[in-house]
Amino acid sequence: MANLNVAVLGPQGYAKEIGKKGTSTDITFYNLKRSESTVTIIEPTRYPERLAPLFFAASLARKAILVVDQIDATFGESVIMLQSLGIKEGYIILRNYLDPGRIAPIAKGTVLEGYEYIDDDPIALRERLLSEADRLAEEPPSPEEKRGAIPVDHFFNVRGIGTVILGTMAEGVIRKHETLKVLPGEKTALVRSIQKHDDDFDWAREGDRAGIALKNIDAEELDRGAVLTNDDTLKAESTLSARAELISYWPAPLKEGMVLHLGHWMQFVPARIVSVEAGEDWRRPLLRLELEKSLVYRSGDKAVLHYLEGSKLRIAGTLELS
């Protein structure tokens, strides 16, 4: 079984026409399954009043479906988010008599240039997504495959089972009966069982949407964004010195004292700028940041910089994590 993760950005509730509704909070998951093929659809339920759900939905996805009723600030912000995350594959559905000519100037030079325009037909879209998932069919992981990490997006206690987390595998493989570190922090947890789309498995691999029952940890000890991992190379840092790249629309240099939010995996962490070294290009400054809590990442990853005090533009750029 291989799973295709897809973000649906646009009018609220569009995804309910495509898949079966699952977990719903500030982001809502919808599921499709046919034989061994599965699709997980993620919709940012609390967006646009909150920016974090947009980041979470897009960051979990391999592909995006952009449903456009009108060209407004919400549409523009969604395009900037997809560009910042490098989501290069997707579809555009135009409604209200919009045509590609209206989108072309905005799409130019962005990931949207690689998106395909398709009709507003949820049934045909459902079949298309399942067919794409069919092509992702894979063999079980070899014993040598490791370095697994699954960021937690939901967690709860289940009577008779104990602590259960839900998440999407970010890298590698984790296995049943394996002991995983819980980052940030020093805790560990034993994997009691793994479910993917309601079926039991002995493993979960990158891209899989999984529910994992844990032993030796309580739900009260977890937070959204915690990472379960067997990867010793992952870092958890509360101070960062890293190079930022601001988007072309960003109007002015970043300054000391500004509070940004770093988006990485299922983390959305406040960070205060301690110092800025702009050099000759203020759009690529070296930032020193103090974070409200430790950020978990692997060297070479990118985080998305958000500025929630911005009245119109709330995505500032990206940060190169090392």
Buried (B, 14 or more C-beta within 10 A) or exposed (E): BBBBBBBBBBBBEBBBBBBEBBBEEBBBBBBBBBEBBBBBBBBBBBBBEBBBBBBBBBBBBBBBBBBBBEBEEBBBBBBBBBBBBEBBBBBBBBEEEBEEEBBEEBBEEBBBEEBEEBEEEBEEBBEBBBEBBBEBEEEEBEEEBBBBBBBBBBBEEEEEEBBBBBBBBBBBBBBBEBEBBBBBBEBEBBBBBBBBBEEEBEBBBBBBBBBBBBBBBEBEBBBBBBBBBBBEEBBBBBEBEBBBBBBEEBEEEBEEEBBBBBBBBBBBBBBBBBEBEBEEEEBBBBBBBEBEBBBBBBEEBBBBBBBEEEEEBBBBBBBBBE
